[in-house]
């Protein structure tokens, strides 16, 4: 396996065409095809499916591509730093379910490192995409939760994707709602009391399984349910319709404002907030600092 072969795989994947890839790589199409077939033979897997309409990655090819991109990216950093003597920005990316505290921790980390030498990315997204982003090296870490209901299914998926889940903190279940909601002043809220108010849930797209829901108690038969796909819309629905969502109880007034509150739900359910990372891949200094910032919210668990 050579660095050149890895670059070939990446370019073919990006173009879905052997002819176009050979043009961009300044290599003949037969030579390119031969190099990739040699790599496939060495690996013992098929990286691409070939047809008259082009080439697409196989499932094994998608997994291999994630590793290939990481190796090539690291080589380019070394080349730029020590051979071409260029200052290239180091990259850090994180994916997360819709947690304000995780966004706030990201902001604090960026402030400390600054943006002159680093390129940052944050993806607040669907549960399955958090997992996919870490699997495919799009993000170094992913922030999500496990509970008694989803743990078995998600842990099996983590193992299949060569991922590790590490606990950050455990918390109870809270009702997140607008302070103008009639229930906002209560010390504890029951599901029966919530029946007449719309439950707000984040849309999970094609992976809209109960196991991938961002809100606990996903199988509960809610009388009124509204799906939303971003946090701003969720907050608007809380005000306009007296809607609510279920959360960890960790709220950040710095980002969402002081018009919302978290009230304990009368339930024995617990959730474990943690981070995903690639198995066997060390966390970078940027990643470690980000996790340190998130750890600070352990003391904010209500």
KACORNOR-V263560 format. One record per helix or strand of 2 or more residues. SS is the DSSP state (H for helix, E for strand). FROM is the first residue (numbers start at 1). TO is the last residue. If there is no record, write none. Layout:
{{SS & FROM & TO} {SS & FROM & TO}}
This chain:
{{H & 3 & 15} {H & 18 & 25} {H & 29 & 43} {E & 48 & 51} {E & 54 & 57} {H & 59 & 83} {E & 90 & 96} {H & 100 & 113} {E & 118 & 124} {H & 127 & 135} {E & 141 & 146} {H & 151 & 160} {E & 163 & 171} {E & 174 & 178} {H & 191 & 194} {E & 199 & 202} {H & 205 & 207} {H & 210 & 212} {E & 225 & 228} {H & 231 & 241} {E & 244 & 247} {H & 253 & 256} {E & 260 & 265} {E & 271 & 278} {H & 285 & 300}}
